[in-house]
Amino acid sequence: MAGRKKKVKNLRPTLDIAQSTGIRNAASTLLANIDFSSVDKPIQSICITSATPNEGKTTTALSLAAAIGQSGRTCLLIEGDMRRRSLRAALNVHPTAGLHAVLTGASTIDNAVVGTSLMNVYFLDAEPGIPNPEAIISSKHFKAMLEQLCRTFNFVIFDTPPVAAFADAVVLSRLVDGTILVLREGQTKRQDALLATEQMQSVGANLLGIVLNGVKAGSGGGYDYYYGYYYEEKTVPEGSPEAVEALKTAAKYTSGSAKKKPASKSPISAVKIGRHGKE
């Protein structure tokens, strides 16, 4: 039917996708931007989330972890979506213990953390059906565990549920060093992206930037699974010309429109957009 947008197929995250040339190059650039943005205070723990489902946050987590491992540093990937797990299938590993067992003392971290096929990348799973994930993330045991993991690994990355679905990512964003928001070109509505950003800023989260996923590349007309990326350039006051321009830039790459302007109490980061070509 004329005028109807083509529905984007949801690709399940796999290592083949995460390690394809285009995504691998984009992830390396993303890692470099994270390193450059954390000169005074190194970023170790990162929460990766999305505004809504099926925007590529798990693939982003996998590809960033792989880039960290290739740089010679260690990375622990943690399944932070305690309702709908994706990482164990993508990594093809099946740990016998997970996050809940560690927090309750049923398992040690050493027993629960397993190696993966990715260089220098390790994995901590989450058992299915964990009750009240928000309370678990807010607990003192969780904070103590995160501090211990940061002493053991160079990076700790959480793959969390979408902000629109559950509050887990917002709660976790207060504990980690930085948060990355994943959006999908042509799918994410501007109002959803702005709402997710507002929720992060309302709890004082350090929003490192926005990954623009699913960028169309080339002229073949197909849908390519590549990344563009936004990264923080400077901090500017809310309502300033720079902040307004940043929102306009973000709006160009998302669909829909918001009925009201964001009411964030925190400064907003000016952003640039990076695009990556075909493999």
GUDRENKE-193542 format. One record per atom (N, C-alpha, C, CB): x, y, z; residue in one letter. Coordinates in steps of 0.02 Angstrom, whole numbers, padded with zeros to 5 digits, always signed. Atoms other than C-alpha are relative to their C-alpha. Glycine has a CB too. Example, Ala and Ser with C-alpha at 12.3 -4.5 7.8 and 13.67 -1.06 7.14 Angstrom:
+00045-00059+00000A+00615-00225+00390A+00045+00060+00000A-00050+00001+00062A-00042-00059-00003S+00684-00053+00357S-00039+00055+00037S+00020+00023-00071S
***
This chain:
+00042-00060+00000M+00000+00000+00000M+00044+00062+00000M-00048+00000+00061M-00041-00061+00007A+00067+00171-00049A+00000+00039+00066A-00026+00044-00057A-00006-00042-00060G+00131+00277+00094G+00014-00038+00064G-00062+00040+00009G-00012+00040-00060R+00149+00133+00215R+00074-00016+00007R-00042-00065-00001R-00071+00012-00011K+00320+00115+00294K+00014-00075+00000K+00023+00031+00066K-00021+00070+00001K+00412-00048+00265K+00019-00022+00070K+00058-00011-00048K-00014+00025-00066K+00416-00150+00423K+00070-00029+00004K-00051-00053+00021K-00069+00024-00008V+00593-00183+00486V-00001-00068+00034V+00042+00050+00041V-00004+00067-00029K+00630-00365+00518K+00045+00001+00062K+00027-00051-00053K-00038+00004-00061N+00690-00400+00693N+00050-00058-00004N-00046-00008+00062N-00052+00051+00003L+00856-00492+00681L+00023-00018+00070L+00060+00025-00042L-00023+00022-00065R+00901-00596+00832R+00076+00012+00005R-00017-00076+00012R-00072-00015-00006P+01072-00545+00900P+00042-00063-00005P+00014+00036+00067P-00046+00056+00007T+01212-00661+00848T+00071+00028-00003T-00015-00042-00063T-00069-00021+00004L+01401-00655+00854L+00020+00016-00072L+00046-00054+00028L-00016-00015+00070D+01406-00658+00663D-00018+00071-00017D-00037-00049-00047D+00020-00069+00013I+01309-00496+00657I+00045+00048+00038I-00074+00011+00021I-00039-00045-00042A+01405-00417+00801A+00072+00007-00024A+00000-00024+00072A-00069-00002+00023Q+01572-00459+00720Q+00008+00013-00074Q+00034-00065+00018Q-00006-00018+00070S+01532-00410+00542S+00042+00063-00007S-00070+00010-00033S-00049-00053+00009T+01653-00284+00468T-00027+00069+00016T+00027+00000-00071T+00028-00067-00011G+01538-00132+00470G-00013+00013+00073G-00064+00007-00038G+00016-00009-00071I+01480-00158+00649I+00064+00000+00041I-00047-00055+00024I-00063+00002-00037R+01655-00203+00709R+00037+00067-00003R+00045-00056-00026R-00032-00066+00007N+01725-00040+00640N-00036+00053+00039N+00003+00019-00074N+00039-00049-00037A+01583+00061+00714A+00009-00008+00075A-00074-00006-00017A-00009+00012-00072A+01605-00022+00884A+00069+00024+00023A-00008-00075+00015A-00066-00025-00017S+01790+00019+00883S+00000+00076+00008S+00052-00021-00052S+00006-00073-00004T+01748+00202+00850T-00039+00020+00063T-00034+00028-00063T+00039-00013-00060L+01617+00197+00988L+00043-00007+00062L-00060-00047+00004L-00044+00010-00057L+01746+00128+01110L+00050+00058+00006L+00037-00067-00007L-00047-00056-00001A+01870+00264+01060A-00034+00063+00029A+00027+00014-00070A+00036-00058-00026N+01738+00397+01096N-00013-00006+00075N-00066+00009-00037N+00009+00011-00072I+01703+00320+01266I+00066+00014+00037I-00023-00073+00015I-00065-00012-00031D+01889+00323+01306D+00015+00075+00002D+00055-00037-00039D-00014-00071+00004F+01905+00504+01249F-00044+00041+00048F-00009+00025-00071F+00047-00038-00043S+01754+00558+01352S+00014-00012+00074S-00071-00019-00016S-00010+00018-00070S+01825+00484+01512S+00073+00008+00021S-00022-00072+00013S-00070-00012-00017V+01999+00558+01527V+00009+00012+00075V+00027+00060-00040V-00007-00017-00071D+01972+00630+01702D-00025-00057+00045D-00039+00063+00015D+00028+00055-00039K+01864+00486+01766K-00015-00058-00046K-00064+00023+00038K+00009+00056+00046P+01882+00322+01672P-00068-00034+00006P+00055-00052+00010P+00064+00036+00001I+01721+00236+01620I+00014-00075+00003I-00041+00018-00064I-00008+00072-00007Q+01717+00056+01680Q-00065-00038-00008Q+00030-00016+00067Q+00064+00034+00001S+01536+00007+01705S-00049+00037-00045S-00029-00008+00071S+00044-00031+00050I+01411+00039+01564I-00066-00038-00003I+00034+00000-00070I+00067+00027+00010C+01224+00012+01551C-00020+00015-00072C-00052+00031+00051C+00023-00009+00069I+01162-00016+01373I-00075-00016-00002I+00040-00045-00051I+00073+00008+00003T+00976+00008+01345T-00026+00031-00064T-00034+00032+00062T+00032-00029+00059S+00853+00064+01213S-00065+00034+00022S-00014-00053-00055S+00063-00033-00017A+00698+00171+01207A-00058-00050-00001A-00014+00058-00050A+00053+00050+00009T+00585+00030+01145T+00032-00066-00022T-00053+00024-00051T-00029+00064+00019P+00607-00155+01100P+00025-00001-00073P-00051-00055+00009P-00023+00016+00067N+00699-00220+00946N+00039+00057-00033N-00058-00018-00044N-00040-00054+00028E+00819-00074+00924E+00075-00016-00004E-00009+00062+00043E-00069+00023+00009G+00982-00173+00933G+00046+00009+00059G+00029+00035-00057G-00043-00012-00058K+01044-00147+01110K+00044-00061+00016K-00043+00016+00061K-00040+00060-00015T+01103-00328+01132T+00058-00006-00050T-00043-00063-00002T-00054+00001+00050T+01202-00322+00969T+00051+00055+00015T-00028+00009-00070T-00045-00054-00020T+01275-00156+01027T+00044-00022+00058T-00039+00063+00020T-00038+00025-00057A+01327-00236+01192A+00052-00051-00021A-00046-00030+00053A-00047+00051+00024L+01407-00384+01103L+00057+00031-00039L-00037-00050-00044L-00052-00029+00043S+01501-00279+00976S+00047+00045+00040S-00031+00039-00057S-00043-00042-00042L+01564-00156+01107L+00046-00043+00043L-00042+00047+00044L-00041+00046-00041A+01623-00299+01218A+00056-00030-00042A-00044-00056+00030A-00050+00029+00044A+01713-00377+01070A+00055+00051-00016A-00032-00024-00066A-00049-00053+00013A+01798-00210+01031A+00046+00010+00060A-00035+00066-00018A-00041-00007-00062I+01856-00196+01212I+00049-00058+00005I-00046+00001+00063I-00045+00058-00003G+01926-00373+01207G+00056+00004-00050G-00040-00063-00010G-00051-00007+00052Q+02017-00339+01044Q+00052+00053+00017Q-00033+00016-00067Q-00047-00053-00020S+02096-00185+01124S+00049-00024+00054S-00038+00060+00025S-00045+00028-00051G+02181-00300+01251G-00024+00008+00071G+00066+00031-00006G+00029-00009-00067R+02067-00258+01397R-00054-00052+00012R-00028+00071+00008R+00050+00051-00017T+01949-00374+01489T-00069+00033+00007T+00019-00037+00064T+00069-00025-00004C+01761-00354+01482C-00046-00056+00026C-00025+00026-00069C+00051+00046-00024L+01621-00439+01578L-00068+00024-00026L+00000-00004+00079L+00068-00013+00023L+01452-00445+01491L-00048-00030+00050L-00012-00030-00071L+00049+00024-00049I+01307-00458+01613I-00070+00003-00030I+00003+00041+00065I+00069+00002+00022E+01132-00512+01566E-00042+00041+00049E-00027-00073-00006E+00039-00043-00044G+01033-00367+01639G-00074-00001-00014G+00025+00070-00006G+00071+00008+00014D+00867-00414+01560D-00022-00065+00032D-00014+00000-00078D+00016+00059-00040M+00802-00532+01692M-00067-00031-00020M-00001+00018+00073M+00064+00026+00022R+00637-00560+01600R+00005-00034-00069R-00051+00056-00002R-00007+00026+00068R+00693-00592+01421R+00074-00002-00018R-00040+00043-00052R-00072+00005+00010R+00871-00655+01407R+00017-00010-00074R+00028-00059+00042R-00022+00006+00070S+00966-00641+01243S+00073-00020-00006S-00011+00065-00035S-00072+00008+00007L+01152-00649+01279L+00024-00072-00002L+00034+00036+00055L-00024+00069-00003R+01171-00833+01322R-00009-00036-00067R-00037-00039+00055R+00010+00031+00065A+01097-00886+01155A+00048+00029-00052A-00073+00011-00023A-00046-00032+00048A+01201-00759+01058A+00072-00023+00010A-00004+00076+00007A-00068+00022-00016L+01360-00813+01147L+00008-00076-00003L+00019+00025+00068L+00001+00074+00000N+01311-00998+01143N+00038-00028+00060N+00032-00026-00065N-00027+00025-00063V+01360-01023+01324V-00058-00013+00048V+00051+00050+00032V+00056+00020-00044H+01255-01104+01460H+00026-00008+00071H-00032-00065-00025H-00025+00004-00069P+01316-01061+01636P-00049-00036+00046P+00014+00071+00027P+00043+00035-00048T+01251-01164+01781T-00023+00045+00057T+00038-00060+00029T+00019-00048-00052A+01240-01013+01897A-00001+00070-00030A+00048-00003+00062A+00006-00067+00028G+01197-00831+01871G-00003+00053+00053G-00060+00004-00043G+00002-00060-00041L+01165-00661+01944L-00034-00011+00068L-00035+00055-00037L+00038+00010-00061H+01035-00714+02072H+00037-00045+00049H-00069-00030-00016H-00037+00046-00043A+01142-00856+02137A+00058+00036+00034A+00027-00060-00041A-00055-00038-00029V+01288-00737+02165V-00026+00046+00055V+00036+00041-00054V+00026-00048-00048L+01181-00608+02255L-00028-00033+00063L-00055+00041-00032L+00027+00036-00058T+01101-00738+02369T+00053-00042+00035T-00057-00044-00021T-00053+00039-00031G+01267-00822+02408G+00000-00073-00019G-00005+00006+00073G+00003+00070+00021A+01221-00984+02321A+00059-00018-00045A-00065-00014-00036A-00057+00011+00043S+01370-00963+02205S+00050+00057+00008S-00021-00008-00075S-00051-00053+00000T+01533-00867+02202T+00002+00031-00070T+00070-00028+00020T-00008-00033+00065I+01572-00744+02063I+00044-00042-00046I+00029+00070+00008I-00046+00041+00040D+01714-00855+02005D-00036-00059-00033D+00056-00026+00044D+00036+00057+00028N+01595-01001+01980N-00053+00021-00051N-00033-00039+00056N+00055-00022+00043A+01458-00899+01896A+00025+00031-00066A-00042+00051+00037A-00026-00033+00060V+01567-00802+01772V+00034-00053-00045V+00051+00056+00019V-00029+00048+00047V+01613-00902+01616V+00034+00036-00058V-00055-00048-00027V-00033-00027+00058G+01725-00873+01468G-00044-00004-00062G+00066-00035-00013G+00037+00002+00064T+01662-00843+01290T+00050-00009-00057T-00041+00066-00010T-00044+00007+00059S+01730-00865+01114S+00031+00066-00020S-00040-00029-00059S-00028-00066+00015L+01768-00679+01109L+00062+00011+00044L-00052+00056+00012L-00063-00012-00035M+01945-00630+01159M-00010+00047+00059M+00053+00027-00047M+00002-00042-00061N+01953-00562+01339N-00070+00019+00022N+00040+00062-00011N+00070-00015-00018V+01762-00562+01353V-00028-00058+00042V-00043+00011-00063V+00030+00049-00046Y+01673-00652+01497Y-00074+00016+00009Y+00037+00000+00069Y+00073-00006-00002F+01490-00677+01537F-00028-00021+00068F-00032-00042-00055F+00038+00016-00061L+01378-00674+01691L-00074+00001-00019L+00014+00051+00058L+00069+00008+00022D+01203-00738+01654D-00048+00022+00056D-00015-00073-00020D+00053-00011-00049A+01038-00702+01743A-00049-00058-00005A-00036+00069-00011A+00046+00057+00001E+00927-00847+01793E-00070+00023-00022E-00003-00033+00070E+00068-00019+00021P+00750-00849+01719P-00046+00008+00060P-00028-00053-00048P+00051-00007-00052G+00606-00788+01825G+00023+00032+00064G-00029-00065+00015G-00022-00034-00061I+00703-00681+01948I-00054+00049+00023I+00067+00037-00011I+00054-00044-00023P+00573-00592+02056P+00025+00071+00014P-00032-00028+00063P-00012-00071-00016N+00569-00401+02067N+00071+00023-00017N-00014+00011+00073N-00067-00021+00020P+00724-00356+01967P+00020+00070+00023P+00006-00003-00075P-00016-00068-00021E+00713-00171+02012E+00026+00001+00072E-00062+00045-00006E-00022+00002-00069A+00729-00211+02198A+00069-00032+00006A-00051-00038+00043A-00065+00033-00001I+00876-00326+02163I+00055+00049-00021I+00000-00061-00046I-00049-00048+00024I+00968-00191+02065I+00013+00055+00052I-00023+00032-00066I-00006-00053-00050S+00935-00065+02205S+00032-00024+00065S-00068+00029+00014S-00023+00028-00063S+01002-00181+02340S+00074+00016+00012S-00010-00075+00001S-00070-00011-00018K+01165-00157+02435K+00045-00057-00026K+00007+00005+00077K-00039+00057+00025H+01221-00331+02381H+00018+00010-00074H-00040-00065+00008H-00013-00012+00071F+01206-00281+02198F+00056+00052-00008F-00064+00023-00036F-00051-00053+00003K+01309-00123+02225K+00068-00027+00019K-00019+00058+00045K-00063+00030-00022A+01442-00221+02319A+00028-00047-00054A-00009-00038+00066A-00022+00045+00053M+01448-00351+02180M+00030+00040-00058M-00059-00043-00025M-00024-00041+00055L+01469-00215+02047L+00069+00029+00016L-00050+00057-00014L-00065-00027-00019E+01613-00137+02144E+00054-00053-00004E-00003+00028+00072E-00048+00054+00004Q+01699-00306+02156Q+00017-00017-00073Q-00026-00062+00035Q-00010+00016+00070L+01675-00340+01970L+00044+00053-00034L-00066-00006-00036L-00040-00054+00029C+01750-00170+01926C+00073-00004+00022C-00029+00068+00019C-00069+00010-00021R+01904-00216+02025R+00033-00059-00037R+00003-00013+00076R-00024+00061+00034T+01919-00378+01925T+00008+00010-00075T-00046-00058+00014T+00001-00009+00073F+01878-00323+01747F+00010+00073-00018F-00066-00026-00029F-00009-00068+00024N+01925-00170+01646N-00066+00034-00016N+00045+00001-00061N+00067-00026+00016F+01745-00150+01587F-00053-00050+00023F-00007+00014-00076F+00058+00040-00017V+01577-00213+01648V-00059+00029-00038V-00014-00002+00079V+00054-00024+00042I+01433-00200+01523I-00064-00038+00016I+00018-00008-00075I+00066+00028-00013F+01250-00228+01565F-00044+00008-00062F-00033+00033+00062F+00051-00002+00052D+01124-00272+01429D-00068+00001+00035D+00007-00060-00051D+00060-00008-00041T+00960-00208+01501T-00063+00006-00043T+00007+00062+00044T+00062-00007+00038P+00775-00200+01451P-00010+00071-00025P-00060-00021+00044P+00016-00067+00025P+00704-00054+01352P-00029+00044+00056P-00048-00004-00059P+00025-00047-00052V+00664+00101+01455V-00076+00003+00000V+00029+00070-00013V+00073-00004+00004A+00484+00103+01393A-00034-00060+00031A-00021+00008-00072A+00031+00061-00025A+00454-00075+01455A+00006-00007+00075A+00033-00060-00033A-00012+00009-00071F+00531-00078+01629F+00048+00054+00025F+00027-00071+00015F-00042-00052-00031A+00623+00036+01751A+00070-00025+00016A-00033+00026+00063A-00064+00030-00018D+00773-00081+01768D+00060+00043-00022D+00006-00069-00029D-00056-00038+00028A+00888+00021+01655A+00008+00067+00035A-00009+00010-00074A-00002-00065-00034V+00842+00185+01740V+00030-00008+00069V-00070+00032+00004V-00027+00014-00067V+00878+00111+01912V+00074-00015-00004V-00038-00058+00032V-00070+00019+00007L+01042+00035+01853L+00043+00059-00021L+00007-00056-00051L-00039-00057+00025S+01096+00197+01768S+00027+00044+00055S-00042+00041-00047S-00025-00040-00056R+01118+00277+01939R+00062-00031+00031R-00054+00006+00054R-00056+00035-00031L+01248+00147+01987L+00061-00004-00044L-00022-00069+00019L-00056+00010+00046V+01355+00132+01831V+00033+00066-00017V-00024-00034-00064V-00037-00060+00019D+01484+00254+01763D-00032+00036-00059D+00071-00018-00018D+00031-00032+00058G+01387+00286+01603G-00052-00045-00032G+00052+00018-00050G+00054+00036+00034T+01236+00237+01500T-00001+00018-00074T-00069+00016+00032T+00006-00011+00072I+01217+00216+01311I-00071-00018-00020I+00052-00043-00040I+00068+00011+00024L+01046+00232+01230L+00002-00019-00073L-00044+00064+00011L+00000+00024+00069V+01016+00133+01070V-00066+00016-00033V+00014-00077-00003V+00059-00016+00040L+00894+00195+00938L+00007-00033-00068L-00010+00077-00007L-00002+00028+00067R+00848+00121+00770R-00026+00050-00051R-00040-00066-00004R+00020-00047+00052E+00841+00230+00615E-00065-00020-00032E+00055+00007-00052E+00063+00013+00034G+00666+00244+00543G-00051-00037+00042G+00013-00037-00061G+00046+00038-00043Q+00587+00150+00689Q-00015+00037+00065Q+00028-00069+00015Q+00009-00033-00064T+00615+00244+00851T-00038+00066-00009T+00067+00013+00034T+00037-00063+00002K+00487+00382+00878K+00036+00052+00042K-00073-00010+00024K-00035-00053-00034R+00557+00549+00930R-00024+00008+00072R-00009+00066-00037R+00026-00009-00068Q+00442+00559+01081Q+00025-00055+00047Q-00076+00001-00001Q-00026+00054-00041D+00503+00389+01143D+00074+00012+00017D-00007-00067-00037D-00071-00015-00012A+00686+00441+01123A+00007+00056+00052A+00034+00021-00066A-00004-00056-00048L+00656+00604+01217L-00022-00022+00069L-00043+00058-00024L+00024+00024-00065L+00558+00516+01355L+00053-00042+00034L-00064-00040-00008L-00053+00042-00029A+00697+00388+01380A+00058+00043+00026A+00026-00050-00052A-00053-00045-00021T+00826+00528+01388T-00019+00038+00063T+00017+00049-00055T+00024-00036-00059E+00722+00626+01513E+00002-00044+00062E-00071+00025-00011E+00001+00045-00057Q+00702+00474+01625Q+00071-00012+00027Q-00033-00067-00018Q-00070+00008-00021M+00891+00446+01627M+00025+00062+00036M+00044-00016-00060M-00024-00062-00029Q+00928+00627+01664Q-00034+00017+00066Q-00010+00057-00049Q+00037-00016-00061S+00795+00637+01800S+00030-00035+00061S-00073-00020-00008S-00032+00036-00057V+00894+00512+01907V+00075+00016+00004V-00011-00075-00007V-00070-00019-00002G+01062+00594+01872G+00046-00047-00037G+00022+00006+00070G-00041+00048+00037A+01123+00461+01750A+00050+00038-00044A-00043-00047-00043A-00050-00027+00046N+01280+00496+01649N-00012-00030-00069N+00073-00015+00025N+00017+00025+00067L+01212+00476+01472L+00059+00015-00046L-00066+00034-00027L-00061-00009+00040L+01369+00447+01369L-00017+00020-00072L+00040-00065-00001L+00019-00017+00068G+01278+00460+01204G-00052-00047-00027G+00061-00001-00045G+00052+00039+00033I+01160+00380+01080I+00030-00038-00059I-00058+00045-00023I-00020+00040+00057V+01197+00237+00960V-00059-00003-00048V+00023-00072+00021V+00052+00005+00052L+01098+00249+00798L+00012-00064-00039L+00002+00062-00047L-00008+00067+00026N+01072+00072+00739N-00043-00009-00063N-00018-00052+00053N+00040+00016+00059G+01009-00001+00575G+00003+00053-00054G-00071-00010+00020G-00007-00053+00050V+01076+00137+00464V+00001-00031-00070V+00065+00041+00011V-00001+00023+00069K+01038+00111+00279K+00064+00022-00033K-00061+00026-00038K-00064-00016+00032A+01198+00102+00180A-00001-00021-00073A+00058-00036+00036A-00004+00017+00071G+01232+00104-00006G-00064+00014-00037G+00019-00072-00008G+00057-00015+00043S+01108+00111-00147S-00038-00063-00021S+00022+00038-00062S+00032+00062+00021G+01052-00070-00157G-00072-00005+00021G+00038-00057+00028G+00069+00001-00021G+00888-00032-00070G-00014-00048+00056G-00043-00017-00057G+00010+00048-00055G+00913-00168+00060G+00008+00033+00067G+00048-00058-00007G-00008-00026-00068Y+00911-00147+00247Y+00064-00028+00029Y-00061-00018+00045Y-00065+00023-00025D+01087-00156+00317D+00005+00011+00075D+00057+00037-00035D-00005-00002-00073Y+01130-00190+00498Y+00065+00034+00021Y-00004-00072+00029Y-00059-00039-00016Y+01255-00052+00529Y-00016+00051+00053Y+00028+00033-00062Y+00008-00051-00051Y+01283+00081+00658Y+00019+00068-00026Y+00040-00017+00061Y-00024-00068-00004G+01287+00266+00655G+00009+00011+00075G-00049+00054-00034G-00005-00011-00072Y+01329+00342+00822Y-00001+00074+00015Y+00064-00032+00027Y-00004-00067-00027Y+01302+00498+00921Y+00052-00003+00056Y-00070+00026+00026Y-00045-00001-00057Y+01436+00549+01044Y+00002+00069+00030Y+00071-00024-00019Y+00001-00064-00035E+01451+00685+01173E+00058+00044-00021E+00002-00012+00075E-00052-00047+00018E+01546+00838+01115E+00012+00050+00055E-00019+00035-00065E-00006-00048-00054K+01511+00962+01254K-00066+00003+00037K+00021+00070-00026K+00061-00008-00039T+01385+01001+01389T-00024+00072-00007T+00011-00018+00075T+00028-00066+00010V+01269+01147+01355V-00064+00007+00041V-00014+00013-00075V+00059-00010-00040P+01126+01224+01454P-00064-00019-00037P-00005+00072+00024P+00065+00016+00029E+00949+01165+01424E-00031+00063-00030E-00047-00032+00053E+00033-00056+00032G+00858+01278+01303G+00046+00044-00040G-00034+00040+00051G-00048-00040+00037S+01017+01350+01229S-00005-00017-00075S+00072-00010+00026S+00002+00016+00072P+01036+01360+01038P+00034-00066-00017P+00034+00055-00039P-00035+00063+00013E+01160+01215+01045E-00044-00060+00018E+00065-00003+00039E+00043+00055-00022A+01037+01106+01141A-00058-00009-00049A-00028+00013+00071A+00054+00004+00048V+00896+01148+01020V+00024-00033-00064V-00029+00070-00015V-00028+00030+00061E+01008+01104+00872E+00013-00074+00009E+00064+00036-00019E-00013+00071-00014A+01055+00939+00955A-00064-00041-00007A+00030-00010+00069A+00064+00035+00005L+00872+00890+00970L-00024-00003-00072L-00053+00035+00044L+00019+00001+00070K+00841+00938+00789K+00039-00054-00038K+00012+00069-00033K-00042+00051+00032T+00986+00827+00736T-00027-00070+00016T+00073+00006+00023T+00027+00066-00020A+00916+00680+00836A-00066-00014-00035A-00009-00003+00076A+00066+00009+00030A+00742+00710+00764A+00005-00021-00074A-00040+00064+00006A-00009+00018+00070K+00809+00692+00586K+00006-00075-00010K+00061+00035-00028K-00014+00071+00007Y+00854+00512+00620Y-00049-00044+00038Y+00070-00015+00022Y+00053+00039-00033T+00698+00459+00715T-00066+00019-00031T-00001+00011+00076T+00064-00013+00031S+00517+00448+00661S-00049+00027+00051S-00027-00064-00032S+00051-00027-00044G+00362+00528+00732G+00019+00068+00025G-00012-00047+00059G-00014-00066-00028S+00353+00690+00827S-00027+00004+00071S-00032+00055-00044S+00021-00009-00069A+00337+00743+01008A-00047+00059+00004A+00060+00010+00046A+00048-00054-00008K+00193+00854+01064K+00025+00053+00047K-00065-00026+00024K-00026-00050-00045K+00295+00941+01196K+00075-00006+00005K-00032-00007+00069K-00073+00000-00006K+00475+00988+01228K+00020-00035+00064K+00027+00072-00001K-00022+00034-00060P+00578+00891+01354P+00004+00046+00059P+00066-00034-00011P-00002-00040-00061A+00567+00951+01533A+00056-00024+00045A-00067-00002+00038A-00056+00028-00038S+00737+00890+01587S+00028+00051+00048S+00055-00023-00048S-00031-00043-00050K+00816+00961+01744K+00075+00001-00008K-00019-00023+00070K-00072+00005+00008S+00990+00912+01686S+00021+00033-00065S+00023-00073+00002S-00025-00026+00064P+01100+00989+01550P-00009-00053-00054P+00073+00021+00005P+00005+00047+00056I+01083+00912+01379I+00064+00003-00039I-00061+00017-00045I-00064+00004+00036S+01232+00855+01278S-00010+00014-00074S+00032-00069+00010S-00001-00010+00072A+01266+00921+01105A+00028-00063-00031A+00042+00062-00021A-00021+00063+00030V+01292+00778+00984V+00019+00009-00072V-00056-00052+00005V-00016+00005+00071K+01368+00737+00816K-00023-00068-00024K+00076+00010-00013K+00020+00064+00028I+01314+00600+00700I+00055-00028-00042I-00065+00007-00041I-00050+00033+00041G+01434+00474+00625G-00035-00053-00042G+00056-00032+00043G+00030+00051+00044R+01389+00362+00477R+00054-00048-00024R-00037+00033-00060R-00049+00051+00022H+01474+00202+00422H-00025-00033-00064H+00012-00053+00055H+00017+00027+00065G+01476+00131+00247G-00009-00076+00001G+00051+00019-00051G+00012+00073+00005K+01447-00045+00184K+00065-00038+00011K-00030-00018-00069K-00058+00044-00009E+01561-00191+00220E+00040-00006-00065E-00022-00070+00023E
***
